[in-house]
Amino acid sequence: MILYGIPNCNTVKKARDWLATHGIDYQFHDYKKQGVPLAALQKMMAAHGWEALLNRRGPTWRKLDAAVQASVTDAASALAVMQAHSSTIKRPLLDCDGRYLVGFAEADYAAFFEKSA
């Protein structure tokens, strides 16, 4: 299981705390330092759609040029922006044997891991 994110993100911290509290082992992938694995991002996009992965409410998105924001109209253009600006990816992203969670909500994690048990 891999948790993708940025270590100083509060939402990522909540997810990591939840996993630790529930004794769930995972590998952390810091995409600020390690980059964003293209194959993993493509799989998550296929499972959830690019709209679910692109964080349009964060400060990184708001700082992008209006032309760059307007250029995001489909999966390919969203992927290009997410690769160029990793902080535009909603976080955390959890990959558990090809099943994915986007973001963190305690109830979603509880339901997800209940199904995994």
Steps between C-alpha positions, in 0.01 A plus 500: 500500500632842404383836631592782261518854625702780650611454862416852620142490364247493785268261316789261434593521868143404595510200267838389633378535860186301419702220340743491794217498756342204322829311469500505121843479340568707191782648300505879473586656165587870522428632156676827571827311547440181303286633218162382383501152347326541166364144493347533848342836415355358178350202686343728760363723225350196328336394827375841621518741205734794464253740661525313831881519501548862400492731801352824370448646849862506615746788494713343226203493260406857587855617427507345153455729202140529385608360163639186664184458706282546191709245307386218730206356312560125496705218651809567288517871581428435869774239511750744349418765763511247786840375387638852466347619829470205740325712761197518270439131569239440766657324794551256640468229240488147636581200282407169659552217250336689215220648710527872553385768739528869417521748786430414861176457687495281808176326399636425152818347640301292751271368225790437264696296751191319623458366144871409492479291816 
